[in-house]
Amino acid sequence: MNAMKVLVTPRSLSDCTHPALDALRDAGLEPVNSRPGVMPTEADLIEAMPGCVAWLAGVEPVSEKVVAAAKDLKVISRNGTGVDNLPLQALAEKGIEVRKAPGANARGVAELALTYILTGFRQLTQTHVGIQAGDWPRLRGREIKGATVGILGLGAIGQELARMCLSLGAHVVAYDPFTIQDAVVHENFRRGSLDDVVRTSDAISLHCPMPEDGQAVLGPDELGSCLKGAVLVNTARAGLVDRAALATCLANGQIGFYGTDVFETEPPQPAEMLDHAAVTMSSHIGGFTTESVDRATEMAVSNIIGCLNEAGV
């Protein structure tokens, strides 16, 4: 009898060699992949779906056509917390459970966000570009101690970043209408409105989901209200920032630095903003650390096995 299959699509796991996947094999399940190291397309997912009772999923977009092809699927287990790539209503209608791995990659993403904040404060990107061009720029930076760091979204990642910044002597103001009030407790921490965060922060870091209406959280008005030369960091979702407005604010110096780990398409299409001297990019690596991948995989695998056991599969 053939083993029941578990589709594994995160690029960090799609070669199916991670030790945590051995627990699936021990449970009589067979991890399979569609295209190792590549984000699968809709066609790839539809082709891979038959016979899969579980899916260890990444951030790849999932359409209702893919769900329709999932005849045997019982559970989608994310190796993270975001589910805005999933058609939740279609999954619910088919009785397919969705499970998440909350906090598994929080440290990795928060460390990358902090790296970008410090890069922006010290104008390292502009200095690097200047030296590459044969110049010797000596741009005066600022220290994080005493600076105000604004955090939009106070989930596991936002909380982790807040604690890191506070430990370095920064003041932190956070906007999140949903997280419990005592998620972070420190004399230099306070909650504020979106407008408060935008208008008072030397650096702003995004750690929230996309709004249901799909509109950017930071549009022309919000970006135009930032402190002159503010540092902006996005390790969450590209659509949270209005692209045209950001390009304008980078050009006129309203935003002094933009560090991003996320794009509308991966890899990104050529654009003027990506060539700006005050922009630093990374290839969606926030949670791509050995430790984060291990934690997320172990949690995702445990969720699959638990769900299938509950379903009597």
SVG drawing of the C-alpha trace seen along z (x, -y; Angstrom):
<svg xmlns="http://www.w3.org/2000/svg" viewBox="-19 -67 56 69">
<polyline fill="none" stroke="black" stroke-width="0.4" points="0.0,0.0 1.4,-3.4 2.0,-5.9 -0.3,-8.9 1.4,-12.0 2.2,-15.4 2.9,-18.2 5.9,-20.3 6.2,-23.6 8.2,-26.2 11.4,-26.8 13.5,-26.2 12.1,-22.7 11.1,-21.6 14.0,-19.2 12.3,-17.2 15.6,-16.6 15.0,-18.5 15.3,-16.2 11.9,-17.4 10.2,-15.8 11.3,-12.4 8.4,-12.5 6.1,-12.4 7.8,-9.3 7.7,-7.7 3.9,-8.4 3.5,-6.5 3.4,-9.7 5.4,-10.5 6.7,-14.1 6.6,-15.1 7.4,-18.4 6.4,-20.1 9.5,-22.0 12.4,-22.0 13.8,-25.5 11.2,-27.3 7.9,-28.9 5.2,-26.6 2.8,-28.0 -0.9,-27.3 -0.4,-24.6 2.4,-23.0 0.1,-22.8 -2.8,-21.4 -0.6,-18.7 0.9,-17.8 -2.3,-17.8 -3.9,-14.3 -3.3,-11.9 -2.1,-14.5 -3.8,-14.3 -1.8,-17.2 0.1,-20.2 3.0,-21.9 2.6,-25.3 4.7,-28.4 3.7,-31.8 2.9,-30.7 -0.5,-32.1 -3.2,-29.4 -6.2,-29.8 -9.7,-28.2 -8.7,-26.1 -6.0,-24.5 -8.5,-23.9 -10.9,-22.3 -8.1,-19.9 -7.4,-18.9 -9.7,-15.9 -8.0,-14.2 -6.6,-17.2 -7.5,-17.4 -5.1,-20.1 -2.9,-22.9 -0.2,-23.6 1.7,-26.9 5.3,-27.1 4.5,-30.6 1.5,-32.7 0.3,-34.6 -2.7,-33.1 -3.6,-35.9 -2.2,-33.7 -5.0,-31.2 -8.7,-31.3 -10.0,-30.6 -13.7,-30.5 -13.1,-27.9 -11.0,-25.8 -13.7,-26.1 -16.4,-25.0 -14.4,-21.9 -13.7,-21.2 -9.9,-21.6 -8.4,-22.8 -5.7,-25.5 -3.1,-25.5 -0.3,-27.9 3.1,-28.1 2.8,-31.2 6.1,-32.9 8.3,-30.3 10.2,-32.8 9.7,-35.8 13.3,-36.1 14.7,-35.8 12.4,-38.4 12.8,-40.8 16.6,-40.6 16.4,-41.4 14.2,-44.4 16.6,-45.6 19.4,-45.2 17.6,-47.4 16.8,-50.1 20.5,-50.3 21.5,-50.4 19.1,-53.3 20.3,-55.2 23.9,-54.9 23.2,-55.5 25.3,-52.5 23.6,-51.9 24.3,-55.4 27.9,-55.1 28.4,-51.8 27.1,-53.1 29.3,-56.2 32.4,-54.2 31.6,-51.9 31.4,-55.0 34.9,-56.0 33.8,-58.7 34.5,-58.8 31.1,-59.8 31.2,-60.4 27.5,-60.7 26.7,-61.5 24.4,-58.9 22.5,-58.6 22.4,-56.0 19.4,-54.0 19.6,-54.9 17.1,-57.7 15.5,-57.3 11.8,-56.5 11.0,-53.3 7.5,-52.9 6.1,-49.4 2.9,-48.8 1.6,-45.4 2.4,-44.0 2.2,-40.2 5.0,-37.9 7.5,-39.6 6.5,-43.1 6.8,-42.2 10.3,-40.7 11.5,-43.7 10.1,-46.0 12.0,-44.2 15.2,-44.3 14.9,-48.1 14.0,-48.8 17.1,-46.8 19.2,-49.1 17.8,-52.2 15.2,-53.2 11.7,-54.5 9.1,-52.4 5.6,-53.4 3.3,-50.7 0.0,-50.6 -2.1,-47.5 -5.8,-47.6 -6.0,-43.9 -3.1,-42.8 -3.6,-42.7 -2.5,-45.9 0.2,-44.3 1.9,-42.5 5.0,-44.6 5.6,-46.3 8.5,-48.8 8.9,-52.4 10.0,-53.5 7.1,-51.7 3.7,-53.1 0.8,-52.4 -0.4,-55.0 -2.6,-55.5 -1.4,-55.0 -1.1,-58.8 0.9,-59.0 3.4,-56.3 3.8,-57.9 4.3,-61.5 6.7,-60.8 8.9,-57.9 12.5,-58.1 12.1,-54.6 9.0,-52.7 8.8,-48.9 5.9,-47.1 4.7,-43.8 1.0,-43.6 -1.2,-41.7 -2.8,-43.3 -6.1,-45.0 -9.2,-43.2 -9.8,-45.9 -6.3,-45.4 -5.4,-49.1 -1.9,-50.2 -1.5,-51.1 1.0,-53.7 -0.4,-55.7 0.5,-59.2 -0.9,-61.0 0.8,-58.7 4.2,-58.8 3.9,-62.5 3.4,-62.9 6.5,-61.0 9.4,-62.8 11.7,-64.2 14.3,-61.5 12.5,-58.7 13.7,-55.1 11.1,-52.7 11.4,-49.0 9.1,-46.4 9.6,-42.7 5.8,-42.0 4.0,-42.5 4.8,-44.7 1.3,-46.0 1.4,-47.7 3.3,-50.6 1.9,-52.6 4.7,-52.1 4.2,-55.3 4.0,-57.4 7.1,-55.8 9.0,-56.5 8.0,-60.2 9.0,-60.3 12.4,-58.7 13.0,-61.2 12.3,-64.2 14.0,-62.9 10.8,-62.6 11.8,-59.0 15.5,-58.7 15.9,-55.0 13.7,-52.0 14.7,-48.5 12.5,-45.7 12.4,-41.9 9.1,-41.7 7.9,-42.4 4.7,-42.2 6.4,-39.6 9.4,-37.5 11.9,-38.2 10.8,-41.8 10.3,-43.5 12.7,-46.3 11.6,-49.6 13.1,-53.0 12.6,-52.7 14.8,-49.5 17.7,-51.5 17.5,-54.3 20.7,-54.8 18.6,-54.8 16.9,-51.5 18.3,-48.1 16.6,-44.9 16.8,-41.2 15.2,-38.2 12.4,-37.3 14.9,-35.9 13.4,-37.3 12.5,-33.8 15.3,-32.1 17.6,-31.3 18.6,-27.8 16.9,-28.4 13.7,-29.8 13.4,-27.1 13.9,-24.4 11.2,-25.8 8.7,-26.5 9.2,-23.0 8.8,-21.2 5.6,-23.1 4.2,-22.6 4.9,-18.9 3.4,-18.5 0.3,-20.3 -0.1,-17.9 0.3,-14.8 -2.0,-16.1 -4.7,-17.1 -4.6,-13.8 -4.8,-11.9 -7.8,-13.9 -9.4,-13.1 -8.7,-9.4 -6.6,-9.4"/>
</svg>
